[in-house]
Amino acid sequence: MSPFVPGESDGSGGNCGGMQSACGKRILLVDDDEDMRNLLADVLGDEGYEVTQAANGAEALVILHRETFAAVLLDKRMPGLSGMDLLPGLRVICPETPVIVITAFGDADTAAEGAEKGAFGLLFKPFRMDELRTILDRALAPRASRTGTRA
């Protein structure tokens, strides 16, 4: 299934904000499934991304308070602080950083909830790596290219 890309958050300022010059291709990967994290980190590392991993939402918040990232890959369902629960906090900490929600439990309601909470896009598991590359390329493109309306 193709990635759903509702757009970008409407916040302003923040840590990295997807700016390549500020933090390059640094990705925060948040997923409670260690095997999934390691697989995605390996694939993204081979693509030239520097990947920092967080096993849960609380760990992600600690990392985001001290480091900046070009984008965040966020699992929707995790014990404790779920991805959807974490999303509004991410919009406060780093409102311009694109957040891509990854879920095996997605539908139109999930997509709408993600967009409402400020997700840049949504990937449904299982997804192909080229789908992940496409949505990351779009998320990390200069702001004017992502929106098509800003100079």
Secondary structure, DSSP 8 states (H G I E B T S, - for coil): ---B----------S-TT-HHHHTTEEEEE-S-HHHHHHHHHHHHHTT-EEEEESSHHHHHHHHHH---SEEEEES--SSS-HHHHHHHHHHHSTTS-EEEEESS--HHHHHHHHHTT-SEEEESS--HHHHHHHHHHHHS-HHHHHSS--
